[in-house]
Amino acid sequence: MATLSLFHPAFRGSRTQLEQKPWIRQRHRPSRVVLASSVAVPGELRAGHGPSDLVFSILSKVTQTDGGVSLNKVGHKEVAEMAQELHKYCVDEPVKCPLIFGEWDVVYCSRPTSPGGGYRSALGRLIFKTKEMIQVVEAPDIVKNKVCFTALGFLDGEVSLKGKLTVLDEKWIQVVFEPPELKVGSLELKYGFESEVKLAITYIDDKIRLGKGSKGSLFVFQRR
């Protein structure tokens, strides 16, 4: 990815601002949610049931959509509606919730090209086939983002970022990332510049975490 930040990162310095964020597709393994993305979610489920039903429904909707790439406009709207409903069940001061720590798959972004930067753009996806997108949050304040891919159908590689997390208020965090590191075969190099991103945690439990970037992008993270 032109760089890999997890939300909507902005390049620091005098360079043109680039957009790249929390990326990461699910790993190639049996999905924990078996419903296909095409399954319709009843309106009464979204609006009238508790958080566990909403969590199941939102994961069912985004599963096997390549992080939201293959989801149509109606599907994106339904995910947004479910996320808004689930936000009502969010704990107070989610940034202080210990459930934030751990390993997460980035399974959805309302702007599917955001996670992974250029590697997830329309052109980038023709060259780089995403295998998984992962975010790791380590106590007390470390965030690691990684996108694993296959280039040109036969070269395995990954792009990773390491950043420091700062709590801004009861919901918002800021992460300042070091320059990204690229690994392709035996090649390893760092490139680019520092970047930063701001994200609000809108829901968290032992299964999923929802986040909204400063530019409005919705992210769904599923615990690994």
Buried (B, 14 or more C-beta within 10 A) or exposed (E): BBBBBBBBBBBEEEEEEBBBBBBBBBBEEEBEBEBEBEEEBEEEBBEEBEBEBBBBBBBBBBBBBBBBBEBEEEBBEBBEBBBBBBBEEBEEEBBEBEBBEBEBBBBBBBBBBBBBBBBBBEEBBEBBBBBBBBBBBEEEEBBBBBBBBBBEEEEEBBBBBBBBBEEEEEBBBBBBBBBBBBBBEEEEEEEBBBBBBBBBBBBBBEBBBBBBBBBEBBBBBBBB
